[in-house]
Amino acid sequence: MTIEVKQGAQTATNADFISVAAGRRSVRVYDSEWTISKEELQDILKTAIMAPSSSNLQPWRFLVLQNAELKRKLLPIAYNQQQVVEASAVIAVFADPLAYEKAETIYGSAVEAGYMQESVKADFVKRTVQTYGSLGEDRLKSIALVDGGLVSMQLMLAAKAKGYDTVPMGGYDADKFKEAFDVPQRWAPVMLIALGKAAKEGHPTTRLPLEEVAFWNSIEA
Ligand SMILES: Cc1cc2nc3c(=O)[nH]c(=O)nc-3n(C[C@H](O)[C@H](O)[C@H](O)COP(=O)(O)O)c2cc1C
């Protein structure tokens, strides 16, 4: 399928994106012999972290588990969901509610790249630290979790585009995970993503009809 997207004067085709997005399915059976190099996982993560985030604070943090022993350690924590040992890697996604502490580094790199004036940066850093610093714990956590969801989706699509499959997983004991893998207490758990070469296709799923979830100009129950 080729869909034309008008971008001002330009016209781009996005057939590849559509087939990646529509072709992604949760895969729960993996080829346990398949290994994915660190470089390939880094490529996938580099695409993932192009996701947008609130004030570009990039609160996502990842723990990549590739080692068989560590995946076995994860198995009971993930309620014995077999995909965590069979997949080539399990990526635990977290969100740091205090990501604004890196504002200086983040906006500083925009200056170095020539995207921002030094004076603008100083103002950005000051306002960001003031604004986020005045928010309550719950609000900071919910902002970070939205960004964590966006990066997770982008990660799964990046993996699919490279010929791999994934399954997002909320079925694990996040407190036990944090304890077992020495995750900083303040990081909020987003999800685990098992990633690898499918040994069995994911089963097809349906979606609610668009009319049930999308409303136009006003919401009618
Ligand atoms: C936040 C989240 C948590 C999920 N947790 C699990 C899980 O623990 N185990 C599992 O097998 N699938 C899990 N899934 C996968 C869903 O069941 C799946 O995405 C849904 O049925 C739609 O199927 P699809 O991903 O193939 O389109 C989770 C999905 C999401 C988004």
The ligand as an ORCA input file, in Angstrom:
! r2SCAN-3c Opt
* xyz 0 1
  C       1.676     -2.112     28.547
  C       1.486     -3.492     27.949
  C       1.680     -4.597     28.749
  C       1.569     -5.878     28.199
  N       1.889     -6.961     28.974
  C       1.962     -8.187     28.399
  C       2.472     -9.294     29.130
  O       2.880     -9.188     30.284
  N       2.536    -10.488     28.512
  C       2.127    -10.670     27.219
  O       2.220    -11.792     26.719
  N       1.642     -9.633     26.495
  C       1.563     -8.396     27.043
  N       1.138     -7.314     26.299
  C       0.786     -7.493     24.881
  C      -0.707     -7.284     24.585
  O      -1.424     -8.402     25.017
  C      -0.858     -7.024     23.080
  O      -0.164     -5.856     22.745
  C      -2.327     -6.875     22.661
  O      -3.023     -8.065     22.875
  C      -2.444     -6.493     21.190
  O      -1.779     -7.422     20.371
  P      -0.611     -7.006     19.393
  O       0.504     -6.421     20.244
  O      -0.175     -8.290     18.737
  O      -1.123     -6.000     18.432
  C       1.196     -6.027     26.841
  C       0.963     -4.900     26.067
  C       1.126     -3.649     26.607
  C       0.935     -2.446     25.720
*
